[in-house]
């Protein structure tokens, strides 16, 4: 599809959010499947097997969008490709939520030259800042050819769950979860029912609630939990089971039919994380495996749903921040990627092992600052990453006014970390490299 066909791209008109909330959502057809086949001859990358990912041991930067205002602390908070692969959604601290589109020349590409100019992207949709964004998720049946399906949900500080239109950036409706005092509280994690997206699940401090996507307002169901649901995941093969992690290091499996919670692992060092769990996700090739990550914890734990007493494998990354560091599986499940606080991308080939029997690992230094978000394109050899973290301001109060040297009574300040707040797109398939 051409770039001029603005009715085929979410956010093509780039409008900001509507000031008034609508009374009811635009109707979403619940029989819309997640798009796995090519919707248009020009709307998708050429098929590439995942064995070719990272084959040249390089990531070629193809596009970038930056927020270079260190004073405002505009660090990014992860990213997610839309299910149809046309655009990327991200959240920016103190600057709301943004959608950027995939450059059209990358559709149906088989290779990218190393010297290709880097496209400077701008947001086609911007939902202005309205509080800290806790979590967000695309509607799983999102298809740019059907505007009613182009939407996402987000949970922000002091706000209910909100459904946003990906064409206009307008607020469609809200889903309100109430606490024990019958006051609206913000969800800390979000998930769609994987099959049809007809149900929205929100993780709260002491409960998990569900909402009918076509009926805004109060929750339709609620389950009490002993711990905060800081992250959630649901497998399409087990739609009645919600796996959720908590800030108290625990991982649990909730059966929504009975309300029973089963523990995953225990608090032994080898069978759990050392800090709050912030990410959980299923491997798409076999939904018997899932992986978890935690804040300020280098371990990435692999689990098997058939044996929840202990993890089946442990991988290692650098994670020295309380910020959520995302992980992501490639669509076919061959690769697992994660960022770290040094700006390095970890890519594990889950179909190949090293001499010690661990998945082969590749390391790519991609950012100067913390690499907090990673997301595979749903169809082609393209990856999105986001960078940035909170930086404590360096006060000049401990410098002598005359010579600029640290005063004797104050210790010297640490070297400031280079700030990089960016959303970057990378080509990870076949590259054409110039000879030295």
Residue pairs with C-beta under 8 A, 6 or more apart in sequence:
1 8
1 9
1 40
1 42
1 43
1 144
2 42
2 104
3 9
3 104
6 12
6 13
7 147
8 40
8 43
8 144
8 145
9 86
9 87
9 101
9 124
9 144
10 82
10 86
10 87
10 99
10 124
10 125
10 142
10 144
10 147
10 150
10 166
10 167
11 87
11 99
11 101
11 123
11 124
11 125
11 166
11 167
11 168
11 169
12 124
12 167
13 124
13 167
13 168
14 123
14 124
14 125
14 126
14 169
15 125
15 168
15 169
15 170
16 126
16 127
16 128
16 169
17 127
17 128
17 164
17 169
17 170
17 171
18 168
18 169
18 170
18 171
21 171
21 173
21 174
22 170
22 171
22 172
22 173
23 173
24 173
24 216
25 163
25 172
25 173
25 213
25 214
25 216
26 148
26 151
26 165
26 172
27 148
27 214
28 139
28 141
28 148
28 149
28 151
28 197
28 213
28 214
29 141
29 146
29 148
29 149
30 196
30 197
30 198
30 213
30 214
31 196
32 141
32 143
32 146
32 149
32 196
32 197
33 141
33 196
34 83
34 140
34 141
35 83
35 84
35 141
35 142
35 143
35 378
38 44
38 379
39 84
39 143
39 144
39 145
40 145
42 107
42 108
43 84
43 85
43 86
43 107
43 144
44 85
44 107
44 108
44 379
44 380
45 85
45 106
45 107
45 108
45 109
45 377
45 379
45 380
45 381
45 382
46 108
46 109
46 110
46 380
47 379
48 110
48 380
48 381
48 429
48 430
50 330
50 331
50 332
50 334
50 335
51 334
51 351
52 381
52 429
52 430
53 330
53 334
53 335
53 347
53 381
53 428
53 429
54 335
54 347
54 349
54 362
54 364
54 428
55 429
55 430
56 430
56 431
56 433
57 362
58 114
58 364
58 431
58 433
59 345
59 364
59 366
59 383
59 426
59 427
59 428
60 112
60 114
60 116
60 426
60 427
60 428
60 431
61 118
61 424
61 425
61 426
61 427
62 103
62 106
62 112
62 116
62 118
62 119
62 382
62 425
62 426
62 427
63 100
63 102
63 103
63 118
63 119
63 120
63 121
63 424
63 425
64 118
64 119
64 120
64 121
64 422
64 423
64 424
64 425
65 98
65 100
65 120
65 121
65 122
65 123
65 422
65 423
65 424
66 420
66 421
66 422
66 423
67 74
67 76
67 92
67 95
67 388
67 421
67 422
68 421
69 421
70 391
70 419
70 421
72 94
72 95
73 93
73 94
73 390
73 391
74 92
74 93
74 94
74 95
74 388
74 421
75 92
75 93
75 323
75 369
75 370
75 372
75 387
75 388
75 389
75 390
75 421
76 90
76 91
76 92
76 93
76 372
76 373
76 386
76 387
76 388
76 421
76 422
76 423
77 90
77 91
77 92
77 93
77 133
77 323
77 324
77 372
77 373
77 386
78 90
78 91
78 324
78 326
78 372
78 373
78 375
78 386
79 88
79 89
79 90
79 326
79 373
79 374
79 375
79 384
79 385
79 386
79 423
80 88
80 89
80 90
80 136
80 137
80 138
80 375
81 87
81 88
81 89
81 375
81 376
81 377
81 378
81 384
82 88
82 89
82 138
82 142
82 144
82 150
82 166
82 378
83 138
83 139
83 140
83 141
83 142
83 143
83 378
84 142
84 143
84 144
84 378
85 102
85 377
85 378
85 379
85 380
86 101
86 102
86 144
87 99
87 100
87 101
87 102
87 124
87 166
88 99
88 100
88 101
88 102
88 375
88 384
88 423
88 425
89 97
89 98
89 99
89 136
89 138
89 152
89 166
90 97
90 98
90 100
90 373
90 386
90 423
91 97
91 98
91 133
91 136
91 154
92 98
92 421
93 132
93 388
93 390
94 129
95 128
95 129
96 126
96 127
96 128
96 129
96 130
96 133
97 125
97 126
97 127
97 133
97 136
97 154
97 164
98 123
98 125
98 126
98 127
98 423
99 123
99 124
99 125
99 126
99 166
99 169
100 121
100 122
100 123
100 124
100 423
101 121
101 124
102 377
102 382
102 425
103 119
103 121
103 425
106 112
106 380
106 382
106 425
106 427
109 380
109 427
109 429
110 429
110 430
111 429
111 430
111 431
111 432
112 427
112 429
112 430
112 431
112 432
113 431
113 432
113 433
113 434
114 431
114 432
114 433
114 434
115 434
121 423
121 425
125 166
125 167
125 168
125 169
126 169
127 154
127 164
127 169
130 156
130 159
131 156
131 157
131 158
131 159
132 156
132 157
133 154
133 155
133 156
133 157
134 155
134 156
134 157
134 186
134 187
134 188
134 189
135 154
135 155
135 187
135 188
135 189
135 190
135 231
136 152
136 153
136 154
136 155
136 190
137 152
137 153
137 154
137 190
137 191
137 192
138 152
139 149
139 150
139 151
139 152
139 153
139 192
139 197
139 213
140 192
140 194
140 196
140 197
141 149
141 196
141 197
142 149
142 150
142 151
142 152
142 166
143 149
143 150
144 150
147 167
150 165
150 166
150 167
151 163
151 164
151 165
151 166
151 172
152 163
152 164
152 166
153 161
153 162
153 163
153 164
153 175
153 190
153 192
153 200
154 161
154 162
154 164
154 190
155 161
155 162
155 186
155 187
155 188
155 189
155 190
155 202
156 162
156 186
157 186
158 186
159 174
159 186
160 174
160 175
160 176
160 177
160 184
160 186
160 187
161 174
161 175
161 176
161 177
161 187
161 190
161 200
161 202
161 211
162 171
162 173
162 174
162 175
163 171
163 172
163 173
163 174
163 175
163 213
163 216
164 170
164 171
164 172
165 171
165 172
173 216
174 216
174 217
175 200
175 202
175 211
175 216
175 217
175 219
176 184
176 217
176 218
176 219
177 184
177 185
177 187
177 202
177 204
177 207
177 209
177 211
177 219
177 222
178 184
178 185
178 218
178 219
179 185
179 204
179 205
179 206
180 206
185 204
185 205
187 202
187 203
187 204
187 209
188 203
188 204
188 205
188 228
188 229
188 230
189 202
189 203
189 229
189 230
189 231
189 232
189 244
190 200
190 201
190 202
190 203
190 232
191 200
191 201
191 203
191 232
191 233
191 234
191 242
192 199
192 200
192 201
192 234
193 199
193 200
193 201
193 234
193 239
194 234
194 235
194 236
194 239
195 236
195 239
197 213
198 212
198 213
198 214
199 210
199 211
199 212
199 213
200 210
200 211
200 212
200 213
201 208
201 209
201 210
201 211
201 232
201 234
201 242
202 208
202 209
202 210
202 211
202 219
203 228
203 229
203 230
203 231
203 232
203 244
204 228
204 229
205 228
206 224
206 225
206 226
206 227
206 228
207 222
207 223
207 224
207 225
207 229
208 222
208 223
208 225
208 229
208 232
208 242
208 244
208 254
209 219
209 221
209 222
209 223
210 219
210 220
210 221
210 222
210 256
211 219
211 220
212 220
221 256
223 254
223 256
223 259
224 259
225 244
225 252
225 254
225 261
226 261
227 246
227 247
227 248
227 250
227 252
228 246
228 247
228 248
229 244
229 245
229 246
230 244
230 245
230 246
230 247
230 276
230 277
230 278
231 244
231 245
231 277
231 278
231 279
231 280
231 324
232 242
232 243
232 244
232 245
232 280
233 242
233 243
233 244
233 280
233 281
233 282
233 290
234 241
234 242
234 243
235 241
235 282
235 287
235 290
235 305
236 287
237 287
238 287
238 305
240 255
240 256
240 257
241 253
241 254
241 255
241 256
242 253
242 254
242 256
243 251
243 252
243 253
243 254
243 264
243 280
243 290
244 251
244 252
244 254
244 280
245 251
245 252
245 276
245 277
245 278
245 279
245 280
245 292
245 294
246 252
246 276
246 277
247 276
247 277
248 276
249 267
249 272
249 273
249 274
249 275
249 276
249 277
249 294
250 263
250 264
250 267
250 272
250 277
251 263
251 264
251 265
251 272
251 277
251 280
251 292
251 303
252 261
252 262
252 263
252 264
253 261
253 262
253 264
253 305
253 308
254 260
254 261
255 261
255 262
262 308
263 308
264 303
264 308
265 271
265 272
265 301
265 303
265 308
265 309
265 310
265 311
266 272
266 309
266 310
270 310
271 309
271 310
271 311
273 292
273 293
273 294
273 297
273 299
273 301
274 294
274 296
274 297
274 299
275 294
275 295
275 296
275 297
276 294
276 295
277 292
277 293
277 294
278 293
278 294
278 295
278 324
278 325
279 292
279 293
279 294
279 324
279 325
279 326
279 327
280 290
280 291
280 292
280 293
281 290
281 291
281 327
281 328
281 329
282 289
282 290
282 329
283 289
283 290
283 291
283 329
283 333
283 336
283 350
284 329
284 330
284 331
284 332
284 333
285 329
285 332
285 333
285 334
286 333
287 305
288 304
288 305
288 306
289 302
289 303
289 304
289 305
289 312
290 302
290 303
290 305
291 300
291 301
291 302
291 303
291 327
291 329
291 336
292 300
292 301
292 303
293 299
293 300
293 301
293 317
293 319
293 325
293 327
293 338
294 319
295 319
295 321
295 322
295 323
295 324
295 325
296 319
296 320
296 321
296 322
297 319
298 316
298 317
298 318
298 319
299 314
299 315
299 316
300 314
300 315
300 316
300 317
300 327
300 336
300 338
301 311
301 313
301 314
301 315
302 311
302 312
302 313
302 314
302 315
303 311
303 312
304 312
313 358
313 359
315 336
315 346
315 348
315 358
315 359
315 361
317 325
317 338
317 339
317 340
317 346
318 340
318 341
318 342
318 344
319 325
319 340
319 341
320 341
321 341
321 370
321 372
321 389
323 370
323 372
323 389
323 390
324 372
325 338
325 339
325 340
325 341
325 370
325 371
325 372
326 338
326 339
326 372
326 373
326 374
326 375
327 336
327 337
327 338
327 374
328 336
328 337
328 338
328 374
328 375
328 376
329 335
329 336
329 376
330 336
330 337
330 376
331 376
331 378
331 379
333 350
334 349
334 350
334 351
335 347
335 348
335 349
335 350
335 376
336 347
336 348
336 350
336 359
337 345
337 346
337 347
337 348
337 374
337 376
337 383
338 345
338 346
338 374
339 345
339 346
339 367
339 370
339 371
339 372
339 373
339 374
339 385
339 387
340 346
340 370
340 371
341 370
341 371
341 389
342 365
342 370
342 371
343 365
343 366
343 367
343 368
343 369
343 370
343 371
343 387
343 420
344 363
344 364
344 365
344 366
344 371
345 363
345 364
345 365
345 366
345 371
345 374
345 385
346 361
346 362
346 363
347 361
347 362
347 363
347 364
348 359
348 360
348 361
348 362
349 359
349 360
349 361
349 362
350 359
352 359
352 360
353 359
353 360
354 360
354 361
366 385
366 387
366 424
366 426
367 385
367 387
367 420
367 422
367 424
368 387
368 418
368 419
368 420
369 387
369 388
369 389
369 417
369 418
369 419
369 420
369 421
370 387
370 388
370 389
371 385
371 386
371 387
372 386
372 387
372 388
372 389
373 384
373 385
373 386
373 387
374 383
374 384
374 385
375 383
375 384
375 385
376 382
376 383
377 383
377 384
380 429
381 427
381 428
381 429
381 430
382 425
382 426
382 427
382 428
382 429
383 425
383 426
383 428
384 423
384 424
384 425
384 426
385 423
385 424
385 426
386 422
386 423
386 424
387 420
387 421
387 422
387 424
388 419
388 420
388 421
388 422
391 416
391 417
391 419
394 413
394 414
394 416
395 413
397 410
398 406
398 407
398 410
398 411
398 412
398 413
399 405
399 406
399 407
400 406
400 407
406 412
406 413
